[in-house]
Amino acid sequence: MKRIQVVTMGCSKNRVDSEHLMRVLQERGYELVPETVDLATGRVDEVVINTCGFIQDAKEESINAILEAVEAKKEGFVEKVSVFGCLSQRYRAVLPAEIPEVDEWNGVLTLDTLGRVLTTPSHYAYLKIAEGCDRSCSYCAIPLIRGPHVSVPMESLVEEARLLAAAGVKELIVIAQDTTYYGLDLYGRRALAELLGRLAEIDGIEWIRLHYSYPAGFPEDVLRVMADNPKICPYIDIPLQHSADRVLEMMRRGVNGRQTRDLVARMRSLVPGVVLRTTLIVGHPGEGEAEFEDLLDFVQECRFERLGAFQYSEEEGTYGALHYRDEIPAEVKQERYDRLMELQSGISLAYNQSRIGRRERVLVDSFTDGILVARSQTESPEVDGEILINGRATIGDFIDVTITGANEYDLIAEI
C-alpha cells in the first residue's frame, strides 16, 4: 500500500477539496499520512500539495511548501511530488519550467463525490455549497482561477450533511466564494435561506455557521431564518472591504458607503446579538487620507466583533492591475494597517470584556495540559479566539460555562 500525504494551503474551501480528494485516494488503496507528519521522519511515497493563489503572501507560502517537498524528494524521503489547486491553475504555463522537480501539475480539481476524509476535529466540518464567483471585484483573482459561480444542488448538500451528521459532525460551517449567490444559477433565485432551513432539520446537526457573504443584494430572508432558528448561529462572515464611496466604486463592489452602513444596521436590528466578522483592505488605489479616515470612522461606528485586514496586493490579470496604478507606498499601507488594527484591538477587547459574567453554551474542540479549548456560537474555528476552561469534558461535547475573564482575543471560563 502506497503512503500519500496531502498538504493544504490557503482557505477552508481548499480544505474541503483536499478532503474529497483524500476520500478518492483512500478508495483507490492509498494509506493517508497526516499532514503533520514530518517528511524526514515518516516514509511517504507521494506528497500532493493543494495550493493557494489568492494574494502574494499566500502564493509565497504555497511555493515554499512545494520547494520543501521537492527538497525532501532530493534527499530521498519522498518519491513523487504532485501539485494542484489555485496557484497551479493560475500559473500552469510557467511553473513546470520554474520547478521541474515536480512530477505532476494539475489545476483546480472538481470531484463528484459526497464522501470525505475529515481533516477537522470530527465534531465540525466545512460544507462548500458552490464553486467559482460571478463578481468582478477589482483586486480579486478568484474568478480568473475558479471560473463562474456554480451552485451544488440542494439535495446533494443535504445528503452530504446527513452523512457528516451520521459520522458525528455537530457543527456545519457553510462556505463558498459567495454564499449569498447560492441557487441563482440552478433555481433562478437566491436559495441560501431555504438551504439553511433544510440543513437545520438534520438530526445531529446543532450549529450552522455562515461564512463568506457578499454585501450587494444580501438576501434578508437569511437574517429572518437566523433570527428564528436556534441552530443557525447568529454569526455572519461578510467581507466588506471598505466604506468610502470612491474606494468601493474603484473596487467594483456594487455598493456604496451608505448602503454598506445600512446593511450592517439591518443585520444588527433583525438578528439581535449577531456577531459580525469582516475583512477590510487598506491601500487600495483611490484610498487617500480622507477615505482612510472614513474607514476608521466606519469601524468605530459599527464596532465589528471580529475584523481582519489586508494590505492591497496588485494581482496580475485583475481589473485593478489592468486599470489602476498601485501607487500608495508600502510604508503608508503598513501605517494605515497598524492604525486600523490598533483601533480594532480596543473594540475586540471591549466586546470580550462585556461577556464576563455571562453563562454560555460552548462546544469543546480540544484538551491540552488540563485546559479545555472551546467555542460558543460567536466563535468560528481557526479564525476567531477561543474560550479556555480549567476542567474536564469530552471533546465534541456541549457544556455550559460562565465567562470569568477576557483579553483581546480569548476568554477564560469555568464549568
PyMOL commands that set and color helices and strands:
alter all, ss='L'
color gray80, all
select helices_A, chain A and resi 12-27+56-74+86-90+95-98+142-146+154-166+179-181+184-187+192-200+220-228+245-251+257-270+289-302+319-323+330-354
alter helices_A, ss='H'
color red, helices_A
select strands_A, chain A and resi 3-8+31-33+44-51+78-85+104-105+124-128+130-131+150-151+171-175+207-210+232-237+275-282+306-311+359-368+371-375+387-390+398-406+411-414
alter strands_A, ss='S'
color yellow, strands_A
deselect
rebuild
show_as cartoon
